[in-house]
């Protein structure tokens, strides 16, 4: 099983209102320089938010959700501090409700 961590907000907030693109590009550059495998992904309308365990969280997001998903808890903590108005969560996969963490609606 793999544990995934994420920050979630509306797609508009993450992709338009915040400089997320800049943060992710810088992190990708750093990973490339250090020959590190990418462990984070930007997903628009991820299916895992449709599960019962995230129903309350999804209800708090005003429109189409987006998430930054990662296996690196420290990176998600950094994003939470940097972006402020995001929800955070985690889950293990695969489980009964989440078979593919990358599936989108």
Secondary structure, DSSP 8 states (H G I E B T S, - for coil): -EEEEEEEEEHHIIIIIS-HHHHHHHHHHHHHHTT----EEEEESBGGGGSGGGHHHHHTS-SSEEEEEES-HHHHHHHHHHH-S-EEEEEEES-SS-S-TT-B-
